[in-house]
Amino acid sequence: MANPFGVPVGFGAGTSMTSVDQVREAARWAAQAGFASFWVSQIFGVDPIVALAAIGSDVPALGEVGTSVVPLAGRHPLALAAQARTAQSALGGRFTLGVGPSHALVSEGFFGEPYDRPFTRTREFLAALVPLLHGQNADVDGEVVRAHGWLTIDAAPCPVLLAALGPRMLDLAGRVADGTTLSSCGPRTIAAHVAPVITAAAADAGRPRPRIQAMVEVAVTRDPAATHAASVEAGRLYATLPAYRRVLDLEGVGSGADLLLAGSIDRIVAGLGAYVEAGVTELRLCIGSSDRAVIGATRDALGALLAG
């Protein structure tokens, strides 16, 4: 893939996908534009694992498709591993599972699950999930998670990325996952807090260098102030969530909208370069606007950029 960053660049469709046809259209565009990977997240929309398995044959040029992320709330390791390995079978080894502990708003508000021990639950969940994703047995009797069993699904091992922002979660990602997938996290915070912790944890555990995937919202527009204002309003809730609030404060910004790269494609390229310099190993670009004209202009500019 021709790109000016020296790291793989993926396209993130975000959480707005409401049908498999929407996922298919976005993935086809991403493949045609020259992105190396394609990612779908989950809140209210389609189940991204199912959707990606359904559209994989439409985009053979994409070397990787994955979730970034699905919440662990409402799931059991055996059920999630069965779903992921089935998708991996359908996708011929191109699937990567991105997961995260989510937030109290989701766990308690939607699923009625306690969120008082998110780190413990995530650690025990991964202790069962990771072996299952590699075709091994799960045998976990934890304080929160219990999982005993195996799967008979013929599939390649499935990589897993953990959404991690705090030091303990980053340490866990480095030790047991293939890396981390970040959101609302700017280059200053990645350089000073994220990359050192996860890299040291992986090295201490004798694991390869971890993947550090950064989601960055971009928008090609002649009115960046208006785009920023709309982003502030759209992300108002996210800025109040404790995990995001912490890293926004570390970055010295008031909102995730302040991390939006809006304006000319040259400004966007310069801003993305700062993430690479901070230590990210791959970029996941999302279009940070719901304006159709901005979406079209951004798609055109990104396609031209990746075409070299």
Residue pairs with C-beta under 8 A, 6 or more apart in sequence:
1 8
1 9
1 34
1 35
1 36
1 306
2 34
2 306
2 307
2 308
3 9
3 34
3 305
3 306
3 308
4 269
4 273
4 305
5 272
5 273
5 276
5 283
6 276
7 276
7 280
7 281
7 282
7 283
8 36
8 37
8 281
8 282
8 283
9 35
9 36
9 282
9 283
9 285
9 306
10 30
10 35
10 36
10 37
10 38
10 39
10 64
10 213
10 282
10 283
10 284
10 285
11 26
11 29
11 30
11 33
11 35
11 37
11 38
11 39
11 284
11 285
11 286
11 302
12 39
12 40
12 41
12 68
12 215
12 284
12 285
12 286
13 22
13 23
13 26
13 27
13 30
13 38
13 39
13 40
13 41
13 286
14 40
14 41
14 286
15 41
15 42
15 43
15 44
15 45
16 22
16 45
17 23
17 26
17 40
17 45
17 46
17 48
17 51
18 45
18 46
19 46
20 46
20 51
20 54
20 55
22 46
23 40
23 46
23 48
23 51
23 52
23 54
23 55
24 54
24 55
24 58
26 38
27 38
27 52
27 55
27 58
27 59
27 62
27 65
28 58
28 59
29 299
30 38
30 59
30 62
31 38
31 59
31 61
31 62
32 303
33 299
33 302
33 303
33 306
33 307
34 303
34 306
34 307
35 62
35 285
35 306
36 62
36 63
36 64
36 282
37 62
37 63
37 64
37 65
37 66
37 96
37 282
37 284
38 52
38 59
38 62
38 64
38 65
38 66
39 65
39 66
39 67
39 68
39 98
39 284
40 46
40 48
40 51
40 52
40 66
40 67
40 68
41 48
41 67
41 68
41 69
41 70
42 48
42 67
42 69
42 70
42 71
43 106
47 70
48 67
48 70
49 67
49 70
49 83
49 84
49 87
49 97
50 83
50 87
52 65
52 66
52 67
52 87
52 91
52 95
53 86
53 87
53 90
53 91
53 95
56 65
56 90
56 91
56 92
56 94
56 95
59 65
62 94
63 94
64 94
64 95
64 96
65 91
65 94
65 95
65 96
66 95
66 96
66 97
66 98
66 161
67 96
67 97
67 98
67 99
68 98
68 161
68 163
68 181
68 213
68 215
68 284
69 98
69 99
69 100
69 161
69 163
69 181
70 80
70 97
70 98
70 99
70 100
71 99
71 100
71 101
71 102
71 106
71 107
72 80
72 99
72 100
72 101
72 102
72 121
72 122
72 125
73 101
73 102
73 106
73 107
73 110
73 111
73 113
74 110
74 111
74 113
76 147
77 125
77 128
77 129
77 132
77 138
77 140
77 145
77 147
78 128
78 132
78 138
78 147
78 149
78 151
80 97
80 99
80 129
81 128
81 129
81 132
81 133
81 138
81 151
81 158
82 151
82 153
84 95
84 97
84 133
84 158
85 132
85 133
85 135
85 151
85 153
85 155
85 158
86 153
86 155
87 95
88 94
88 95
88 155
88 156
88 158
89 153
89 154
89 155
92 156
93 155
93 156
95 158
96 158
96 159
96 160
96 161
96 178
97 133
97 158
97 159
97 160
97 161
98 160
98 161
98 162
98 163
98 181
99 129
99 160
99 161
99 162
99 163
100 162
100 163
100 164
100 181
101 107
101 118
101 119
101 121
101 122
101 163
101 169
103 115
103 241
103 242
103 243
104 115
105 241
107 113
107 114
107 115
107 118
108 114
108 115
117 143
117 144
119 166
119 168
119 169
119 172
120 142
120 143
120 144
121 144
121 145
122 162
122 169
122 172
123 142
123 172
123 176
124 140
124 142
124 143
124 144
124 145
125 145
126 160
126 162
126 172
126 176
126 177
127 140
127 142
127 145
127 176
128 138
128 139
128 140
128 145
128 147
129 138
129 160
130 160
130 176
130 177
131 137
131 138
132 138
132 150
132 151
133 157
133 158
133 159
133 160
134 157
134 158
135 151
135 155
135 157
136 150
137 148
137 149
137 150
138 147
138 148
138 149
138 150
139 147
139 148
140 146
140 147
140 148
141 148
159 178
160 177
160 178
161 173
161 177
161 178
161 179
161 180
161 181
161 211
161 213
162 169
162 172
162 173
162 177
162 179
162 180
162 181
163 180
163 181
163 182
163 183
164 170
164 172
164 173
164 180
164 182
164 198
165 182
165 185
165 194
165 243
165 244
165 246
165 247
166 243
166 246
167 193
167 197
170 180
170 193
170 194
170 197
170 198
170 201
171 197
171 198
171 201
172 201
173 179
173 180
173 198
173 201
173 210
174 180
174 197
174 198
174 199
174 200
174 201
174 202
174 203
174 204
174 205
174 207
174 210
175 201
175 202
175 204
175 205
175 207
176 205
177 210
178 210
178 211
179 198
179 210
179 211
179 212
179 213
179 281
180 194
180 198
180 210
180 211
180 212
180 213
181 213
181 215
181 284
182 190
182 194
182 212
182 213
182 214
182 215
182 280
183 215
183 244
183 256
184 238
184 239
184 244
184 247
184 248
184 256
184 259
185 194
185 214
185 247
185 251
186 247
186 248
186 251
186 253
186 259
187 274
187 275
187 277
187 278
188 250
188 251
188 252
188 278
189 247
189 250
189 251
190 212
190 214
190 275
190 278
190 279
190 280
191 277
191 278
191 279
192 250
193 247
193 250
194 212
194 279
195 212
195 278
195 279
195 280
198 210
198 212
199 209
199 210
199 279
201 210
202 208
202 209
202 210
209 281
210 281
211 281
211 282
212 279
212 280
212 281
212 282
213 280
213 281
213 282
213 283
213 284
214 275
214 280
214 282
214 283
214 284
215 284
215 285
215 286
216 259
216 261
216 271
216 272
216 275
216 283
216 284
216 285
216 286
217 231
217 256
217 259
217 260
217 261
217 285
217 286
217 287
217 288
218 260
218 261
218 262
218 268
218 271
218 272
218 285
218 286
218 287
218 288
218 298
218 302
219 227
219 260
219 261
219 262
219 263
219 287
219 288
219 289
219 294
219 298
220 262
220 263
220 264
220 265
220 268
220 294
220 297
220 298
220 300
220 301
220 302
221 227
221 262
221 263
221 289
221 291
221 294
221 297
221 298
224 262
224 263
227 260
227 262
227 288
227 289
227 291
227 294
228 257
228 258
228 260
228 262
229 257
230 289
230 290
230 291
231 255
231 256
231 257
231 260
231 262
231 288
231 289
232 255
232 257
234 257
234 290
235 255
235 256
235 257
236 255
238 244
238 256
239 245
239 248
239 254
239 255
239 256
244 256
248 254
248 255
248 256
248 258
251 258
251 259
253 259
257 288
260 288
261 267
261 268
261 271
261 272
261 288
262 268
262 288
262 289
265 301
265 302
265 304
265 305
268 301
269 305
272 283
272 285
275 283
276 283
285 302
287 294
287 295
287 298
287 299
289 295
289 298
